[in-house]
């Protein structure tokens, strides 16, 4: 029987993607491991490999199609002795694993992909029966699109409903039953929420160029709006840091570095900032934290997300266990990750997770700024430009190279005193870079 090739779930949070390119056409023979297509997610472009051998009998979804749902059939693979006529005989089963190697069920796809940060209670749900587990996944109500629309029209609170569909999913019959029994409705809002977007009809049609939102920009807009609208209660702390010793150390290390060959390197100020951030998190471990509904997760390693601007948005590839790495290794990893981020070639495990973020706009001449907390991190540090300023030393006004950093904290896990402890440690490591060797 013909085998469906399904849209793979390339990350735990992926719900849809763009089928960017087919590397095969109908009638082509493929073997296990052949790259048959390229999928664009909100963060990266990834290759899809075949797991079975056969012949591409039909391409269902054309290249360039956007918003293709996970587990939707994108092509049909014919096995030995099968032909295109077999496709027309009846529906193609969808229970088998798809041709990309991703499991057919979204629940299996989540288990196969890198695990997101979870609370102990969330992890314990794997030991509960489906009837005991609430129809919520990662804080999101597990419901069908039709049931969601019906509940919204009826004014029903989905969180109060019990799903009878597969794996506790809320389906149409659950909503209809709730309407008959008078299920609780969500409380009315005290005020009308601000509009989510601007109506383009405010402007003359010929006065602007509309650039269509891609998946990345949509995700950035949604997540940062949630974070900023007090889903993450945040506050900023800032401190001025003198760079005199750091710049001297950087110049000396770069002067001694091989200019060519395998051991060649050129350290940036940002490399020192990443290392100092990691060391400061180890010195102020309560700042290296993530909030969950059941517990505060205190992380054992400083996994630093580094904000990288790319076409259409922003991504934060992660330097894992940064406290264990030297400046040369950090520098090499950042260059590699940034280059592949701009090419949209990062793997999900290279940008998902992490414990802390650093965003540096100093190269653009920005003196200071405050970023929005990047969940699930407990804090993000915004780095301004190093610039000559007049400062007082020993009662005398002198010129020093100074930069301002601003720490935006998730107040649920990083209190003012904890944030201040982190900044004091960071300032020490930057102003005395040799102390990072201790």
ABEGO torsion letter per residue (X at the ends): XBBBBBBBBABAABABBBBABBABBBGBBBBBGBBABBBBBAABBBBBBBABBEBBABBABBBGBBGBBBGBBABBBBBBGBBAAAAAAEBBBAABBBAAGBBABAAAAAAABBBBBBBAAAAAAAABBAAABBBBBGGBBBBBAAAAAAAAAAGBBAAABBBABBGGBBBAAAAAAAAAAGBBBBBBBABBBBBABBBAAABBAAABBBBBBBAAAAAAAAAAAAAAAGABBBBBBBBBBBAAAAAAAAAAAAAABBABEAABBBBBAAAAAAAAAAAAAAABAAABBBBBAABBBBBABBBBBBBBBBBGEBBBBBBBGAAABBAAAAAAAAAAAAAAAAAGABBAAAABEEABBBBBAAAAGBABBBBBBBOABABBBBBBBBBBBBBBBGGBBBBBBBBBBBBBBBAAABBAAAAAAAAAAAAAAAABAAAAAX
